[in-house]
Amino acid sequence: MNYQDSIDWLYSTQTFGIKLGLENASRLLDELGIRADLAGRKIIHVAGTNGKGSVCAFSERILRDGGLRTGLFTSPHLVTYRERIRVRGELIPEEAVAITLTRIRKMVFEWEHHPTFFEISLGVAMRWFCDRDCEVIVLETGMGGRLDATNALPADVSVITSISLDHEQWLGDTIRKVATEKAGILKRNVPVIVAELHPDARDVIGRRALALGIPCIEAHPLPLEWVLGPQGPHQRENAALAVEAACRIEGERLTQEGIRQSLAATFWPGRFQRIDDDLVLDGAHNPDAAETLRQTWEAAFPGEKAHLVFGAVVTKDVAGIFRALLPVMASVTFVPVKSERRLTVAEMQSALVEAGGGSLSIEESTNLVDAVAASRGRGGKTLVAGSLFLVGEALGHFLGERFEVSLQ
């Protein structure tokens, strides 16, 4: 298969849905020869509800700048599938994706239980990281932790970021239930670094760490004068987690000044990303992320409100997102995202009314580009948020070929 054929086949595996469990992932990793190639490589494993990607990006940049050959596996992607798999900041080549997906397709053809999109993607990533002789691999869980495919791999450091309600149909409808799933990545002899957690989550994580006999470490706050690449007060905690993880992987090669420079140079797309002076993109897609977005907006633009361009998918607490953002909303334009799971304008408007925003100026558009153009025409600042699908579409349009360069 060529690259496009291989990607088309990979996306066709989404019909198999989400299968939580480690059996398929373990089998795929074994048959790709990955376990045999892991000797001498170190892994940072990151789980949580919000902030996982930022922690991974900070960690990878610190270690890369420190002279190590790094592999980074994250999800979802925003513009190109290749974003998910990077070695020293460089996206995996199309040819490498095609070769490994062709191999996997032949391998799993007669399996009774077909591997999922995410399991296959993990296999592609790990094969590439081993082939490129990565010394440190940073893995972001896809969802949950206990039964996430990434948990089929060993780790040298575990990280738990903030925990809140999301993906409730799979992870549970209470903080304790969600935390139990996240705590599933904890392993014997592997220290865990934790964010400032909800008391219920802290209790669950702490008890699990105690049962395994492993240290449960709180990251040291960063010096106030340190500047970070990604914006927002929440990023200081994400960066602190990353510094702690990186130092436990490779303390000898890292210096304080080097770490400081790496944090300032880190870039993570679609998270309070300024495209122009009047256009900001943020993939906030749950109430906690929306609350963080509101705080970041207020810190960046005191007294200014946003013309919100919004689209979302089903299963999200859209009313909760709007409740968090209402204090900084001047108007809202609804636009459908490019996903079969998209919410209709009527559904989003109903959620806005439920949140108490029925008096806002409300518009609708059939496509993102027109919606952003109309919103910017009102003056002030425009914020695109609500779904990473929407943010990815915006990045592809406004940055085009420059997007891939911006990631490195």
N, C-alpha and C positions, 0 to 999 in steps of 0.2 A: 504494500500500500504506500502511496505517497502521503505527504503530510495531511492534506485536506481529507483524503479518504480515511486515514487513520483517525482523525478527529471526528469525522462523521460517524465512524463505527463506535468510538468511545462514547459519544453522546447518545447513541442508540441504546447503550447499556443502562441509561437512566430509567428505562422501562422496568428494570429489575427493582427499582425503588431503593430505599435505605434499609440495609440489613445490618442491624447492630450485632456485633459478635466478632470474634477474633479468628475463627477457624479458617475462613477463606483467605483472610489477609496473611495468616501464618503460612498457609500452604503456598500462596503465591510468592511470598518472600523466599521460601525455601527453594521452590522450583526455579526461581530466577537466580539462585546462587548467592543471594544477598547476605544471608546469615554467615556464610563461610567467609565473606569478604569484610565483615565488620570489625575484625580484630584490629585493635590499635586506634580505632576511630571513637570519638566521643560524641554523645548526643545530649542536647538540651531539649526537653519535652515540655511544651507550654499548653496549659488548659485554662479555661475560664469563660466567662460570658462576654465581657467586653475588654478590649486592650490586648488580646493575644497577639494580633498581628504587629502592633507597635512594639511590644516586648521582643518579639522575634526579630524585627527589623533593627532595633537598638543593639540586641545581643550580637547579631551577625555582623553589624558594622564595626562594633568594638573589636571583635575577634579578627575580622578581615584586616582592619587597619593595624592590628597587632602582629600581622605577618602570617596568620594561619590561613590555610585553604579551607574555605567555608562552603557548606551547602545549606540552602534555605528552602523549606517546603511550607507553603502557606495556601490558604484558600479563603474565599473564592477568588477568582481572577476578575479584573475589571474590564480589560480591553482584549487581551490575548491569553489563551490558555497557558502559554509559555511562561507567564508571570509566576506561576505556581512553583516553578523549579528553577533555582538560580545557583550558580557556582561563582563565588567571589563577585556577586552582583550581576553577573551576565546571565541572561535568560537562556534556557536550554535551546539548542538549535532545532529547527524544524526536522532536519534529517534524523536527529537522535530520537525525537518523539516518534517519528514514523517507524523507525527500525524496531524500537522496543514494543510499541503497540502492535506491530505486525507479529512479533514473536509471541506476545501475550495472547493475541487472538487465536493463534494456532494452538497454543498451550491449553487454553481453557475451553476449547470448542466442545469437548465431550464431558466437561465437569457437570455433575448433577446440580450443584448450586453455583450459578454463574457469579463471578466477583462483580462488585458494584463499581460505578464510576470512580468513587473515591478510593477504593481499594486498588484499582488499576492505576490510578494516578500516583498513589504512594509507591507502587511497584516501579513505575517509570522513574520517579524521583530517586529512589534509593539505588536503582541500578546505575543511574547517571552519576550520582554522588560517589559511588564506589569506583566506577570506571574513571572518574576524574580525580580519584585519590584524595577526596576531602578528608581533612583531619578532624573537623568539627561539623556536625550536622544539627541544624536547628529545625525542630518539627513543631508545627502548630496543629493541634487537634482539629478535626473537622467539626465535631459536635459531641458534647458530653466528655467522655474520657475513658470510663471503665470499659466500654465495649467499642470504643473508637479504634479504627484500623491501626492508627499510629501506636496504640498501646501494645501491639504485637511485637514491638521492638524494645530492646533494653534502653536504659537511659543512665546518664551520669549525674544529671541535675534535673529535678522537676520544678516547674513554676506554676503557681495558681494565681491568676489575675482576679479581678473583681468578679463576684458571682451575683447574678440576679435572675429573674424569671425570663426565659426565652426558650423556644422549641419545647413548650410545655407538654405537647402531645407525646414526646419521646422521653423527656428528662424529668417530668413531674411538675406538679403545680404548687410546690412549696420550696422555699430556699433550702430547707434541709434535704429534700429529695434531689434537687439540682446539685447541691454540694456533694452529696453521696456519689453521684455519677462523676463529678469532676475529681473527687478524691480517689477514684479508681486508678488514676495514673501513678499514684504513690507506690513505690517499690522498696523492698528491703535493701539496706545499704546505699540508698540514694537519697541525699538530702532534698528537702522541699523548701522552696522560697515562696512566701505568701504575701499577697497584698493586704491592705487594711480591709478586712472582711466584715460582712454582716455578722452579728453575734451567733446566729444559728449556723452559718457557714463556718465560722471560726471554730465552733464546737465540734462540728463534724470532721473538719480537716485535722484539728488538733488530736481528736481521739484516734483517728486513723493513723496518724503519724506516731502516736504513742504506742499503739498496738504493734506497729512495725518496728518500733525501736529506732526511729530515724529522727534527726533534728528537724524542727519546724522553724524556719528562719524568717525574721522580718527584715526587709531591706533597709539599709541606712538612708535617711533622707539626703538628697543631693544639696550641695552648697547653693544658696539662693542666687548667687551671681552666675551660675552656670546657665548657658543658653542652649536650648534644644531646637532641633530642626522642626519637628512637628509641634504645632501650636496647642495651647490649652493647659490649664493647671493640672488636669488629670495625667498629662504626659510625664509629669515629674515622678509620679509613682511608677508608671510603666518603665521609665528610664532607670529608676533606682532598682527595680526588680532585675532588669537586664544587666546592670553593672554587677550586681551580686552574683548572678548566674555566670556571667563571663569570667569573673575573677575566680570562681570556684573551678572553672574549666582550665584556665590558663593564667594563673596569678603572676607567674614570673616574668612573662613578656610584656605585661600591660603596665603602663604608667598612668599616674593621675592626669597628667597633661594630655596624654594620648587619648584616654577615655573621654576627657572633656571635649576634645576636638571631634572625636567620633560621634558623640551625642549631638553636637551642633550640626554635623554633616549628614545625619540620618534623615532620610526622606521616606514617608509612608503615604502612598497616594490615596486620595478620596477621603481623607480625614482632615477636616477643616482646611482644605486645599484652596488657596486663592489663585484663581485663573487670571483675573484682572482686579483692579481696585474695587470694582463694583460687582464681582461674581465670585461666590464661594461654593465649594462642593463638600458635602459631608454625608457619609453613608450611614448616618444614625438610623437604625431600623428597629429599636426597641425603646421603651420608656427611659431606662437608665442611660442609654447612649444619647437620647434626645435631651435629657437633663444636663448631661455633660456638654452637649453642643450649645445649649442655652447659656451655660456659664462661660463657655469659651467665647461665644458671640458677644456677651455683655462685657467681657474683659477686653476684647479686641476693638469693639465699636460701642463705647459707652453712650447710652442715650439714643442710639440708632436702632430702628427696627428693620426687619427683613421682608422683602417680597418673596414669599416662599413658593417655589415650584416643587410640587410633591407628587410622588407616585409610590405605591407599595404593593406587596403581595399578600395573599391570604395567610392566615395563621398569626399575623402580627397584631399586637395590641395598638392599633392605629389611634384609637381615642386616647390612650395613655401617652403616645408620642405627641399628639396635639396638645394635651394638657401641659406637657413639659415645655413646649415651644411657644404657647400662646403669648407669654409676656414679651416676646421679641418679634411677633408676627404683625406686619402691617396689612398684608393681603395674602391670599393663597391662590395659586393656579394649579388645578389638578390635571395630570397628564398620565395616561396608562403606560406602565412599564412594558418592556418587550419580554414578557414571560407568560406562559400559559396560566400561571397562578396569579396573574395580576388582578387587583381589585378594580371594580368599575368606579366611574366618577360618582355615581349615586351612593355606592358603599362608602367611599372616602368622605363624601359630604355628610353622610349620616354620622360618621364617627366624629367629624369636626363639630357638628351640632351637639352630639353627646358630650363632648369635651368642654362645651361652653363657648365655642367660637362661631356661633351662627350669625353674629352681627358683623363679622369680617367681610371685606370685599372679596368675593369669590368669582373666579373665572375658570374656564376649562379649555383645554387644547387637545388636539388629536396627536400632536407630536412634540417632543422635547425642544427641538430647535426653535420652533415658532413660540412655544411657551416662554422660553428664556428671553427671546427677542422682545416679546411684548412686555415681559416683566421689567426688563432693563429700561424699556422706553418710559416707564413710570418715574424714573429717577430714583435716587437712593441705591440701596444694595440688594442684590438678588441672591437667594440661598437655594440651592438644589439639594434636596434631602429626601429621606424616607426609604430608599432602597439602594443597595449597591448596584443593582441592574441599571437604575437610572443614572447613578454617578458614573458608572462605566461607560454608558452611552455618551454622557456629556464629555468625559475625558477623550474618548475616541474622536468626537467631533471637534472639540476646541484645541486639542493638542496634536491629533493625528500622529504622524511619524515621530514627532518629538516626544511622545509619551514613553516609548521604550528607552530612549536616551535618558530621560529624567529618572528612571529607576536605578541607574547604575551608580 
